[in-house]
Amino acid sequence: CAPELVHLADDPKCSVRKAAVQSFGQVAKIAGADVARKKLLPSFRQMAKDQVWSVRKSVVEQLVEMAAASAPASAAGKGTATIYAQMFEEFANDGSRWVRNSAFEVLGRLIFTLGDNATKSLLQWFCKIPTLASTKIDQECNFFCAYNFPAVSMSAATNGSSNGGG
């Protein structure tokens, strides 16, 4: 199933690419961490740079499921977590407001999913949400921040204790 999904991710029609990316999380979960990291993640990263904003937004919406399927809490997940952090950074600075908003809406869940492997930059972005200008994100993102605060706090405490506070 993964090869077919990767093939559809390269389709010339944006509607096909968007539909394909919406299945990445579920396929990765079923196929396992190895397939998710080695087969699906490269295509997923490529789709994150798609010229069509709705495809990029769909990638954002699958970010947490893909991260969970890639076994981010394992030793192999450290490098994978860095990839997801880089992807978030790109989404946070995306030219589309819809992509940026979606990125900040999933940030708390992404941090929790990455657990000990969540990067310091992700935590810094999360802490900045309430102070971001309305030209950057919609104010509704503050509600997502508040809702996810307990999980992010728990992750940050675990993260800080496992790597010497850094």
C-alpha positions in Angstrom: 0.0 0.0 0.0 2.9 2.4 0.8 4.4 2.3 -2.7 1.0 3.2 -4.2 0.5 6.0 -1.8 4.0 7.4 -2.6 3.1 7.2 -6.3 -0.2 9.1 -5.7 1.7 11.8 -3.8 3.5 12.7 -7.0 0.3 13.0 -9.1 0.1 16.2 -11.2 -3.4 16.9 -9.9 -3.4 18.7 -6.5 -6.7 17.0 -5.5 -5.1 13.6 -5.8 -2.0 14.7 -3.9 -4.2 16.1 -1.1 -6.3 12.9 -0.9 -3.1 10.9 -0.8 -1.5 12.8 2.0 -4.7 12.5 4.1 -4.1 8.7 4.2 -0.4 8.9 5.2 -1.0 8.7 9.0 -3.2 5.7 8.8 -1.0 3.8 6.4 2.1 4.6 8.4 0.3 3.4 11.6 -0.6 0.1 9.9 2.7 -0.4 8.0 4.9 0.3 11.1 7.7 2.6 12.1 10.3 1.3 9.7 8.1 1.8 6.6 6.9 5.2 8.0 10.4 6.4 8.4 12.1 4.9 5.3 9.3 4.8 2.7 6.6 7.4 3.6 8.5 10.2 5.4 10.6 11.2 2.4 7.5 11.6 0.3 5.7 13.3 3.2 8.5 15.8 3.5 8.3 16.5 -0.2 4.6 17.1 0.0 5.2 19.6 2.8 6.8 21.8 0.1 3.9 21.5 -2.4 3.0 24.7 -4.3 -0.7 24.3 -3.4 -1.5 25.5 0.1 -4.3 23.0 0.6 -1.9 20.1 0.1 0.6 21.6 2.6 -2.3 22.1 5.1 -3.2 18.4 4.7 0.4 17.5 5.5 0.1 19.6 8.7 -3.1 17.8 9.6 -1.2 14.4 9.3 1.9 15.6 11.2 1.0 14.1 14.6 -0.2 10.8 13.2 3.0 10.5 11.1 5.1 11.4 14.1 3.3 8.8 16.2 3.7 6.1 13.6 7.5 6.9 13.2 8.1 5.7 16.8 9.4 9.1 18.0 9.8 7.9 21.6 12.4 5.3 20.6 16.1 5.9 20.2 15.7 5.9 16.4 13.0 8.6 16.9 15.5 11.3 17.9 16.5 12.0 14.3 12.9 11.7 13.1 11.7 14.1 15.8 14.2 16.7 14.4 12.7 16.2 10.9 9.2 16.9 12.3 10.5 20.0 14.2 12.0 21.3 10.9 8.8 20.7 9.1 6.9 22.6 11.8 9.3 25.5 11.5 8.6 25.7 7.8 4.8 25.5 8.4 5.0 28.2 11.1 6.6 30.5 8.5 4.4 29.4 5.5 3.0 32.1 3.2 -0.5 30.7 3.7 -2.4 31.8 6.8 -4.4 28.5 6.7 -1.2 26.4 6.8 0.3 28.5 9.7 -2.9 28.3 11.7 -3.1 24.6 11.3 0.5 24.2 12.3 0.0 26.1 15.6 -3.2 24.1 16.2 -1.3 20.8 16.1 1.8 22.0 17.9 0.8 20.9 21.4 -0.2 17.4 20.2 3.1 17.1 18.2 5.2 18.0 21.3 3.3 15.5 23.4 3.7 12.8 20.7 7.4 13.4 20.4 7.8 13.1 24.1 11.4 13.2 25.3 12.5 13.8 21.7 10.6 17.0 21.3 13.1 19.8 20.4 13.7 22.9 22.4 12.6 25.0 19.4 9.1 23.3 19.4 8.7 24.2 23.0 9.8 27.8 22.3 7.3 28.1 19.5 4.6 26.8 21.8 5.5 29.3 24.5 5.3 32.1 21.9 1.7 31.3 20.7 0.0 33.8 23.1 2.3 36.6 22.0 2.2 36.1 18.2 0.6 38.9 16.2 -2.8 38.5 14.6 -1.0 38.9 11.2 0.9 35.7 12.0 -1.9 33.5 13.3 -5.6 33.7 14.2 -6.3 34.2 17.9 -8.2 30.9 18.0 -4.8 29.3 18.2 -4.6 30.5 21.8 -7.5 28.1 22.7 -5.5 25.2 21.2 -2.5 26.4 23.2 -4.5 26.5 26.4 -6.2 23.1 25.8 -2.8 21.4 25.1 -0.9 23.2 27.9 -1.1 20.3 30.5 0.3 17.7 28.0 3.0 20.1 26.8 3.9 20.9 30.4 4.2 17.2 31.2 6.4 16.7 28.1 8.6 19.7 28.9 9.1 18.4 32.5 10.1 15.0 31.2 12.2 16.4 28.5 14.1 18.7 30.9 14.8 16.0 33.4 16.0 13.5 30.7 18.5 15.8 29.1 19.8 17.9 32.0 17.3 20.7 31.8 18.1 21.7 28.2 
